[in-house]
Amino acid sequence: MTAHDERFGQVLSAALGEGPSAATLAAQRRRLLGSPPRNRLGAVRSATRVRIAILAAAGAVALILALGRHWSRPRSELHATWSGRSVVAPAVFLAVRAHPEALDFSEGSQFLLEPDTRAELWYLSPTEARLALDDGHLLASIRKHTGITWSIGAGPYSIRVMGTRFTVDWDREKRTLRVAVREGRVRVSGGDLTQDGVLLDAGAFLERQYEPAPAALDTPSALPAATLSAAAASGVAPESPRASIATTAPEPGWEVLARQGKFRDALAAAEKAGFDQLVAELSEDGLLLLANSARYGGNSARARQALLGLHGRFAGRRSAALAAYYLAREALDVERQPAVAVRWFETFLAESPRGDLAESARANLMSILLGMGDRAKARKVAAEYLRYHPHGAQAKEARSLTEPSASTQ
């Protein structure tokens, strides 16, 4: 007998109870078989009650059987699709078309990314989905009562929700956040908010501009994060680091902080744990999380180190190609080194020529090469763009580069 069968038997026994005693059953038989004609109506009533009881018991059994089938059915997997194609976490999405593009989930939830919005799917399981809004605007429509926990990171902030409709705007350069709730309720935490965060109901919105203290940009504070949050909430600074540390709980690990969207705190904790050692020893997913913590924490050098470690240690894996794409974006957006960005975009395309981000990589390559004055190389990229993305957002520009008249310019 399996554990499920044993559980089913226990539930069935509890539903049916002990049943009538032997004396009660004998009395019922005597009344049904030996009643005089004048009491026949009463016997009929008794028989009717018995039949009703039997039907009720049968209904209870049918209900329990249905529940048993429900309990034994495993929870279905949660799948995601981007522009009609199945995707696997971790994955990056860049909306490059002139209209919003959809990231759809198999249970009915959807994220609409406005043009020029970049988002990431960090983690996906039957019970949890974690995303990050790197830059831009998205509209989230989350189905209710599915048992799935959703969280969206935006810079140092995190938005957690069970089922609702809301929008998130995150400007990476200005470090500004705006969350507007249309239905349901969300909790926004992290950044400069208090430890418990802020609850937003339908019709409410939150706007913040994250301005970390100058000291937090360079060196980790001597006080635990919990102490600093409590001090900020009360408006009273702790008397001394020793006294504060003695009365606070142990600091959470860097991974916990990263998943809460507290990327600067996560990076500081990773430094204490030994950043170089983490790069050498972390798993594929852990190293990607560390790299993202450094990226969103504003430390480009550490982000590059973690991404190089990811690309080198897991060569041939999907995460290695993703690391190449990230390295290209860091070189282009943060370090302003277009030649380095070209090299990493080319590396990414060699490793993932048909991946979800291939169109974005080729479009960026064309733009960078034209800006560098290398039209011959830009034409080759344009030809590849038209081969793989004939109806892409930059198809018109690519055709103008590959036309015979363009080669003479």
N, C-alpha and C positions, 0 to 999 in steps of 0.2 A: 504493500500500500504506500502510495506517495504522500508527501507532506500535504499536497493539495487535496487528495482524497480524504485524509484525516481531518483537515480543516473543514471540508464540506460536510462530513459526518457530524462534526461538532455543531456546526451552524444549524443543520437539519434537526438534530436532536433538541437543540434549544428552542427551535420554532414549534415543534410538535408537542413538547412537554412530556410529562410522564403518562398521560392518557387516563381514562377512567379506571377505578379499582375493580377487582374481581366481583365484589358484592354489588357494585353499581351495574356492571354488565349483566349479572344474573337477574337483578330486579327489572332491568330493561327487557330481557327476554320473557320474563313472566308476564309483564304488562302487555307485550306485543302478542303472545301466543294464547294467553288465558283470559283475556278480557271478555266480559259478557257483551252481547250486541249493543246494549245501551251505552257502552263506553267506547264503541268503535271509533267515534269521532275523536276521542282523546288519544286512542292508539294511532290514528292517522296523523294527528298532530305530533305525537312523539316520533313517529317514523320520519315525518318531514324534517323535524329538528335534527335527527340523526343524519339524514341525507345532506342537509345544509352544512353540518359539521364536516362531513366527508369531503364535500366540494370545497370548503374553506381550506381544509388540510391539503387537498390536491393543488389548490391555487398557491398555497405557501410553498409547496414542493417545487412547482413550476417556477416561481419567483426565485427561489434559492438556486435552482439549476441555471437560470439565466444569469444570476449574479456570479455563479461559479464559472460560467463560460467567460464572463467579463473579467473576473480576477485572473483567470488563466491566460488571457490574451495579452501578449507582450505589447508594451507601448511602441507605437510605430515610430520609425526614424523621421527626423525632421530634415527635409531637403531644401536647398536654395537654388534658384535659377536667376540668371542675369541675361536679359535680352533673349530669353527663350532657351538659353544653354545652361546645363547643370554646372554648379560650381562647388568646390570643396574648400573648407576653411583650412589655413588662412588664405584670404584672397583680397585683392584690391580692385576697386571699381572707380572709374573716372567717367563722368557723364560729359561726353564731348559733342553730342548732337544739339540741335537747336531747340529740342523739346525735352521734358523730363524723361528719365529712363528708370525702369522699375527693377528692383531686387525683390523677387517674390519667394514666399516660403510655402511649403506643401500644406500647412494647416490653415492657410488663408491670410496670413499677415503679409504686409507689403511696405517697402520703403521706396518712395519716389525721390530720385536725386535730380535736382535742378541742374541746368547746364553749368559746366565748369565746377561741379562739386566732386570732391574726392572722398571716398569712404572705404572702410576696411571691415571685412568679416573676420574677426579674430578666432572665434570659437563657436562650435555648433554641436549640440547633443540633443537627445529626445526631450530634455527638460530645461535646457538653457541655451541662450544665444547671446553672444557678446559682439558688439560692433563698435567702430570708432568713426567719428566724423572728422576727417583730417582738415577739410576746408570747404566752405560753401553752405548750402541749404538743403534740408531734406524734410519730407512729410512722412511721418510714420503712422500706419494704420495697423494696430495690433489687435488680434482677435482675443476676446475675453474667455475666461474659464477653460483654457486649454492646458493649464498646469505648467506652462512654459514661462520661465523668468527671462525677461529681456533687459539688457543694459546697453547704453550707448555712451561711449566716451567722447568728450569734446575738449581737447586740450587737458587741463588739469581737472575738469569737471566730469561727473558721471550722472547719467539719468537712468533711473530704474523704474520699470513699469510692468504690470501684469496684463493689461488690456485697455487700450484707449486710442485716441487720435490726437496727435500733437506735432508741432514743428520744432526743428532745432536749427539754429544758425550759429556757425562758428567761423570767425574770421581769424585765421592763423596769424596773420601779420599784426593785426591790431589786438589780438588776444581778447576778443569780445564774444560773449555768449548771449543768445536770446532763445528762450524756450517758451512756447505758447501752447496751452492745452485747450483742445476743442471739446474732447469728451474724456471722462474718467479722471484719473489722478496719477501724477508722477512725483517722484522724489529726486531732487537735484542736490548733489553733495560734491565735496572736493573743493579744490581751489581755495578761495578766501572765505568760504562759507563755514558755518559752525559744524561741529562734529556730526550732529544729527541731520544736517542739510535742511532743505526747505521743501515742504509739501505744496504742490500746486494742484488745485482743483480745476474743473471745467471753467473756462472763461478767464483764468488767471495766466499771467506771464511773468517771466523773470529775465532781467537784463543785468549782465555783469561785465566788467572789464577787469581782467586779472592783472594785477600789478604786484608781483612778488617783491618782498623787501630786498634791497640791494645785497645784503649779506647772504641771502638764500641762493643768490645766483652763483656764488663762488665756493662757499664752504658750508657743510652741514652744520646745523645749530647744535649747541651742546645740550639742549633740552629735548626730551622726547616729543614727538608730534602730538601725543595726547595732552601733554602739559601745555604746549603752545596753544592748542585749540581751546582748552579750558580757560587759559589766561585771556585769550582774545574775546571769549564769550562774556567773561566777567568784567573785563576792562581793567583788571588789576594784575600787574606783573608779578611772577613768583619771586619770593624773597631771595632765594639762592638756588643754583642748579642742584646742589646736594640735597636740600630739603625737598625740592620738587621731585627729583628722581626717586626719593625714598617713598613717596606717597602715590606713585603712578604705576599702572600696569606695564609689563614688558612691551617694548616696541614691536609692532608687527613686522613680519619679514617683507623683503622688497617685493616679492611676488604678490602678496596680499595688497600692498599699497598700489602696485601697478594695476591690478584688476579693479581697484576702487577709483582709478583715474587720478591718483595722487602721484604723478610721474616724477616730480622733483624730489618728493620724499622717497619714492621708490629708488631713484637714482642714488640718493644719499645713502640709503640702506644698502644698496648694492656695493657702493664704495667701501662701506664698513665691512661687508662680507668678503671683499676681495674681488674687484671687478675683473682683473686679468684672469683670475682662477675660474670665475664664472664663465667667461668667454671660452675657456679651454675645456670646461667640463659639462656645461648645461646641455640638456636635450635640445632637439630641433625646435620644438614649440617654446621651450624656456628661453632659448637664445633669441628667438624672434620677439618674445615679450620684452626681454632686456633691451634689445635694439629699439623697440618702439618707446620704451620708457625714456631712453636717452634722447630719441628724436623729439618726443613731445615735451621732455624736460628741458629742452633748449641747449643740450650739450652735443654739438655736431661731431666733435672729435670722438667722444665715447660711442655715439651712434655709428660712426664709420668703423670703429674698431669692432663693435659687435656684429655689424653687417658683413665685414670682411671675414670674421670668424665663421659666421653662418654660411657664407658662400664657399669658403675653403673646406670646412669640415663636412659639409653635406653636399658635396659636388654631385651633380646629376639629379638631385632631388628638386621637387617643385619649389621648396623654400629657398634653395640656392638661387634659382632664377628670380624669385621675388626679391631677394637681397640685392641682386644686381640692379633691379628696377629702382629700389629704394636708394641705392648708392648714386644712381643717375639723378634722381630727384633732389637728393641732398646737395650734390655737386652743382646742380642747376639753380635751385631755389635759395639755398642757404649760403653755399661757399662761392657762388658766382664764378664757377670754373667750367665754361662751356666745353672745352676740349676734353676734360675728365668726364663730363656728362655724356659726350658722344661715345667715348670708349665703353662706358657702362651700359648705355642703351644698346650698343652693338653687341655687347656680351649677352645682355638679356635676350635679344632677338635670336642670337645663335642658339640659346638654350631653350627658348620658348617662342618659336616663330609663329605659332597659331594660338597662343594663349589669350586670356581675356584682356591683357594689357598691351598686346602687340600693336593694335591700332594706335593707341596713345603713344607708344614708344616711337613708332615710325613717323607719326605726325610731329612729335617733338624733334626727332632727328632732322627732318626736312627743314624745320624752322631754324634750328641751331646752325646747320650747315650753310643755309642761305645767309644767316647773320654773320657767319665767319667768312663769307665770300667764296665758298667751295661749291659752285653750282654743279660741277660735274658729278661730285659725290651725291649732291642733293637729288640730281636726276635719277641716279641709280636707286636711291631710297624711294623716290616717287614711283618708279616702275614697280618696285616690290609692294608698295602701298596699294597700287591699283590691282596687282595680282591677287593679293590677299583680301583687300577691302574695296572692291569696285564701287560699292555704294556707301562708303564711309563719309564721315563729316568733312574730311579734307580731300575728297576725290577730285573736286573741281581744281583745287590748287595743284594737286599732283598731276593732273592732265595738262595743265598749263606749263608745267616743267618738262613734260615728256614730249610735247609737240615739237615738230621739226624746227619751227621758227625759234623755239627757246634754246636749242642747242647752239645756235649761231651767236647768241648774245654773250 
